[in-house]
Amino acid sequence: MIQLLVMAKAPVPGRVKTRLCPPCTPEQAAAIAAAALADTLRAGTAVAAVRHTLVLDGDHPAPPGWTTVPQRGDGLGERLAHAFADTALPGVPALLIGMDTPQLTGDLLSAAAGALCRDGAVLGPALDGGWWALGLSDPADAAVLAGVPMSTARTGRLTREALFGRGVRPTLLAPLRDVDTMADATAVAAGCPAGARFPAAVAAVAAGVVA
């Protein structure tokens, strides 16, 4: 059994998904972010876990049964490292995901959790060169993230190399497309499961309406 961590930012206009602006307004970008977070938490709730934890920048309600822990640190790499350290449960591997892959399903996350329990570490590559998931058995291994440049086309490769330097060989998960641009949002919306909020939010923005 694992702990599931969702690294997220409260969907406040002007603070989230700013790379969608333009063509989005800050309010439209926040609406897309809110839908992505809701779908991510929905998928996460379906995963059997010792604890479900929302690691949050800002103020946003968590679903019933979830624990909220504030983000801390300067820069994303440091915040990710602290996320593992601040939520550590002895003997329980942690699987961390973000809020930019709302096409995730409970089945996909459960398979990632199974691989983490079996192999000790997992990394889910993103198509843009980053990563969408990182699972570690030892939270101390996440300290290497503080030295990895984030949000670049080399982030995934450099994360693997940093982990290799600690003797950690993560099993690679299926690659996913994350949402950075409206082209990403449209493509990801087409692959979301039934009942997801994200496709409707993207369609509303495309129609010029704030969801």
Secondary structure per residue as TSV (DSSP state, phi and psi in degrees):
chain	resnum	aa	ss	phi	psi
A	1	M	-	360.0	146.1
A	2	I	E	-116.4	171.8
A	3	Q	E	-104.9	135.1
A	4	L	E	-101.8	127.8
A	5	L	E	-113.9	130.8
A	6	V	E	-114.3	115.4
A	7	M	E	-88.7	118.6
A	8	A	E	-145.5	159.6
A	9	K	E	-118.9	136.2
A	10	A	-	-56.9	135.3
A	11	P	-	-77.4	74.4
A	12	V	-	-103.4	128.9
A	13	P	T	-53.8	133.5
A	14	G	T	90.0	-10.4
A	15	R	T	-117.3	-13.5
A	16	V	S	-127.6	149.5
A	17	K	-	47.8	43.3
A	18	T	G	-67.9	-19.2
A	19	R	G	-73.5	-8.5
A	20	L	G	-82.0	-7.3
A	21	C	T	-109.7	120.1
A	22	P	T	-74.8	169.9
A	23	P	T	-83.7	-14.7
A	24	C	S	-73.3	153.4
A	25	T	-	-80.2	163.2
A	26	P	H	-56.5	-35.5
A	27	E	H	-68.0	-40.5
A	28	Q	H	-66.3	-41.3
A	29	A	H	-62.1	-39.7
A	30	A	H	-66.5	-36.1
A	31	A	H	-64.4	-40.9
A	32	I	H	-64.5	-43.0
A	33	A	H	-63.0	-41.5
A	34	A	H	-61.9	-40.8
A	35	A	H	-67.4	-40.6
A	36	A	H	-62.7	-42.3
A	37	L	H	-66.1	-42.6
A	38	A	H	-60.4	-43.4
A	39	D	H	-68.4	-36.7
A	40	T	H	-64.6	-44.5
A	41	L	H	-67.4	-34.5
A	42	R	H	-63.2	-45.5
A	43	A	H	-64.5	-41.0
A	44	G	H	-64.5	-35.0
A	45	T	H	-62.7	-28.3
A	46	A	T	-77.3	-7.0
A	47	V	S	-93.1	129.9
A	48	A	-	-67.1	125.7
A	49	A	E	-151.3	151.4
A	50	V	E	-62.6	-39.1
A	51	R	E	-153.3	140.4
A	52	H	E	-105.1	123.9
A	53	T	E	-129.0	127.9
A	54	L	E	-96.0	115.1
A	55	V	E	-97.5	104.8
A	56	L	E	-116.9	137.0
A	57	D	E	-102.6	108.1
A	58	G	S	109.0	-157.4
A	59	D	-	-127.0	118.9
A	60	H	-	-157.4	137.9
A	61	P	-	-68.5	140.7
A	62	A	-	-96.8	154.0
A	63	P	-	-64.2	160.0
A	64	P	T	-56.1	137.6
A	65	G	T	88.8	-4.3
A	66	W	E	-98.4	147.2
A	67	T	E	-100.1	141.7
A	68	T	E	-111.8	131.6
A	69	V	E	-126.2	133.5
A	70	P	E	-74.4	145.4
A	71	Q	-	-71.1	150.9
A	72	R	-	-149.0	155.1
A	73	G	S	118.5	163.9
A	74	D	S	-101.8	119.5
A	75	G	S	87.0	153.3
A	76	L	H	-64.5	-41.3
A	77	G	H	-58.8	-44.1
A	78	E	H	-67.1	-37.4
A	79	R	H	-65.8	-38.8
A	80	L	H	-64.3	-43.7
A	81	A	H	-60.4	-44.0
A	82	H	H	-67.2	-32.3
A	83	A	H	-58.8	-44.5
A	84	F	H	-66.2	-43.9
A	85	A	H	-67.9	-42.0
A	86	D	H	-74.8	-17.6
A	87	T	T	-111.0	5.4
A	88	A	-	-56.9	134.8
A	89	L	B	-118.9	123.1
A	90	P	T	-54.2	127.2
A	91	G	T	76.5	5.7
A	92	V	B	-114.7	116.6
A	93	P	-	-64.2	151.4
A	94	A	E	-118.5	132.6
A	95	L	E	-111.0	118.3
A	96	L	E	-108.4	132.6
A	97	I	E	-130.3	165.9
A	98	G	-	-103.2	-163.5
A	99	M	S	-112.2	13.3
A	100	D	S	-100.0	9.1
A	101	T	-	-129.2	69.5
A	102	P	T	-69.9	-5.6
A	103	Q	T	-76.8	-4.6
A	104	L	-	-58.6	147.5
A	105	T	-	-122.2	162.6
A	106	G	H	-59.4	-37.3
A	107	D	H	-64.6	-41.9
A	108	L	H	-65.6	-41.6
A	109	L	H	-69.0	-36.8
A	110	S	H	-64.6	-37.8
A	111	A	H	-65.5	-39.5
A	112	A	H	-64.1	-40.3
A	113	A	H	-63.3	-40.4
A	114	G	H	-63.4	-41.4
A	115	A	H	-65.4	-37.3
A	116	L	H	-63.4	-45.7
A	117	C	H	-65.0	-33.2
A	118	R	H	-78.1	-43.7
A	119	D	H	-106.0	-14.6
A	120	G	S	94.1	-21.8
A	121	A	E	-161.5	144.3
A	122	V	E	-140.4	153.9
A	123	L	E	-140.6	127.7
A	124	G	E	-102.7	106.1
A	125	P	E	-68.5	146.2
A	126	A	B	-101.6	152.1
A	127	L	T	-65.8	-20.6
A	128	D	T	-88.0	5.9
A	129	G	S	101.1	-7.6
A	130	G	S	-89.8	-148.7
A	131	W	E	-147.1	151.6
A	132	W	E	-107.3	-14.4
A	133	A	E	-149.7	144.1
A	134	L	E	-141.6	124.8
A	135	G	E	-119.9	131.4
A	136	L	E	-134.5	142.5
A	137	S	S	-82.7	-32.5
A	138	D	S	-113.7	112.4
A	139	P	G	-60.8	-22.3
A	140	A	G	-63.7	-26.3
A	141	D	G	-65.8	-22.8
A	142	A	G	-70.2	-12.0
A	143	A	G	-58.1	-26.8
A	144	V	G	-65.5	-21.2
A	145	L	G	-65.0	-26.7
A	146	A	G	-62.3	-23.3
A	147	G	G	-102.0	6.0
A	148	V	S	-99.3	125.4
A	149	P	-	-62.0	127.9
A	150	M	-	-99.9	160.1
A	151	S	S	59.7	39.8
A	152	T	S	-127.6	168.6
A	153	A	T	-70.4	-9.0
A	154	R	T	-105.3	-0.7
A	155	T	H	-59.6	-44.8
A	156	G	H	-62.2	-47.2
A	157	R	H	-63.4	-44.2
A	158	L	H	-68.5	-32.0
A	159	T	H	-64.6	-45.0
A	160	R	H	-60.7	-44.7
A	161	E	H	-63.0	-40.2
A	162	A	H	-64.9	-40.2
A	163	L	H	-68.0	-39.9
A	164	F	H	-56.4	-36.8
A	165	G	H	-63.8	-20.6
A	166	R	T	-98.7	5.6
A	167	G	T	82.2	15.3
A	168	V	-	-99.6	126.3
A	169	R	-	-117.8	87.9
A	170	P	-	-70.4	138.8
A	171	T	E	-70.9	133.7
A	172	L	E	-82.6	132.3
A	173	L	-	-90.0	176.0
A	174	A	-	-63.2	137.1
A	175	P	-	-71.1	145.4
A	176	L	B	-130.7	156.1
A	177	R	-	-90.6	129.1
A	178	D	-	-102.2	168.7
A	179	V	-	-99.9	107.5
A	180	D	S	-118.9	-31.6
A	181	T	S	-126.5	170.3
A	182	M	H	-66.1	-31.7
A	183	A	H	-62.8	-41.6
A	184	D	H	-61.0	-46.7
A	185	A	H	-59.5	-42.6
A	186	T	H	-65.6	-42.8
A	187	A	H	-67.1	-42.8
A	188	V	H	-67.2	-39.7
A	189	A	H	-57.6	-36.3
A	190	A	H	-66.9	-20.7
A	191	G	T	-105.4	8.7
A	192	C	-	-76.4	150.6
A	193	P	-	-71.4	164.3
A	194	A	T	-58.7	139.7
A	195	G	T	88.1	-3.4
A	196	A	-	-70.5	147.9
A	197	R	S	-83.9	-24.4
A	198	F	H	-61.1	-46.0
A	199	P	H	-58.4	-40.2
A	200	A	H	-66.6	-37.8
A	201	A	H	-64.7	-42.4
A	202	V	H	-66.9	-41.5
A	203	A	H	-64.2	-38.2
A	204	A	H	-64.0	-40.8
A	205	V	H	-65.6	-41.9
A	206	A	H	-62.0	-29.6
A	207	A	T	-86.4	1.1
A	208	G	T	83.9	19.3
A	209	V	-	-118.8	133.8
A	210	V	-	-75.3	124.3
A	211	A	-	-66.6	360.0
